Amino acid sequence: MLRMRFLLLFAGLFAVTTLSACGQEAMRLWSTDPPESNELSGAETGDGCIGNISTPTLTVYQPDPEIATGTAVLVIPGGGYRVVCMDHEGKAIARWLNSIGITAGVLKYRLPNVHYAVPFQDAQQALRMLRANADEYGIDRNRVGVLGFSAGGHLASTIGTHFNEDFSSGRGDNLAESNRPDFMILVYPVVTMQAGLTHNGSRTYLLGDAPNDEMVMRFSNEQQVSGDTPPTFVVHATDDGTVPVLNSINLYEALIAAGVSAEMHIFEHGGHGFALKDGPARKWTDLAEDWLQQFHD
């Protein structure tokens, strides 16, 4: 009996250690049913992407305390507002951020197949959650930024330009926390909803087949930049055949015109979806690391 108890105790310790080493547990974003809740069930697509999401989550990855900077980033994967690609634009990015001392919260957000606003609701809620738990995560609530890829870049730039708008209309938790990210990193982002410049799939999944002009302009985020837009770092490739590079160029011009601190890197080659793949555009992480120094202690 004593030996059995020891084995059970050892197994329990091993389970805890394994959880700590693997680290992370996906936390529900909403303590009650989220606004515009639905009954969809998540479905893997076989490439690390998930569709039909009804339970949005935030998974926090923390760096080694010896190198922790106190800065945090909300990571928003892409997927054309059709799926959320949690692996190469989520978990892998969190590991890179941890390696440079940054806490990363990877967002699994609901998709606009129920209502256009639900991704924005989830992103704002996740940002507030990181800030509300700043002491637990060892971060400065005034140094919480956002990093978005592709359609996730549109979501990131939306909360970075529409932070005065509460997409959940006062529902949710931690409402005293700010909706404004302290900085933005946008990687091959969808920025505009204007025909001829946008990524057509993202526009259709977000706004429908025939959105009115008001909605197109509202979510063409280069049109929503103000002097209060947070400092922004933008990366794109000239040969991106999915999201035209003008999405980033036009946003950069709007940021400069508004007097916002901005840095942009356009690589000749890289295509779309390069994230952490080897190639010339892979240098973006070194450039971003240098840029992020301004937000550390």
HELIX and SHEET records of a PDB file:
HELIX    1   1 LEU A    2  CYS A   22  1                                  21    
HELIX    2   2 ASP A   87  LYS A   91  3                                   5    
HELIX    3   3 ALA A   92  SER A   99  1                                   8    
HELIX    4   4 VAL A  118  ALA A  132  1                                  15    
HELIX    5   5 ALA A  134  TYR A  137  1                                   4    
HELIX    6   6 ALA A  151  THR A  161  1                                  11    
HELIX    7   7 ASN A  200  LEU A  207  1                                   8    
HELIX    8   8 ASP A  213  ARG A  218  1                                   6    
HELIX    9   9 ASN A  221  GLN A  223  5                                   3    
HELIX   10  10 LEU A  246  ALA A  257  1                                  12    
HELIX   11  11 PRO A  280  LYS A  283  5                                   4    
HELIX   12  12 TRP A  284  LEU A  292  1                                   9    
HELIX   13  13 GLN A  293  PHE A  295  5                                   3    
SHEET    1   A 8 MET A  27  ARG A  28  0                                        
SHEET    2   A 8 THR A  57  TYR A  61 -1                                        
SHEET    3   A 8 THR A 103  LYS A 108 -1                                        
SHEET    4   A 8 ALA A  72  ILE A  76  1                                        
SHEET    5   A 8 VAL A 144  PHE A 149  1                                        
SHEET    6   A 8 MET A 184  VAL A 187  1                                        
SHEET    7   A 8 THR A 232  ALA A 237  1                                        
SHEET    8   A 8 ALA A 262  PHE A 267  1                                        
SHEET    1   B 3 ALA A  43  GLU A  44  0                                        
SHEET    2   B 3 CYS A  49  GLY A  51 -1                                        
SHEET    3   B 3 VAL A  84  CYS A  85 -1                                        
END                                                                             
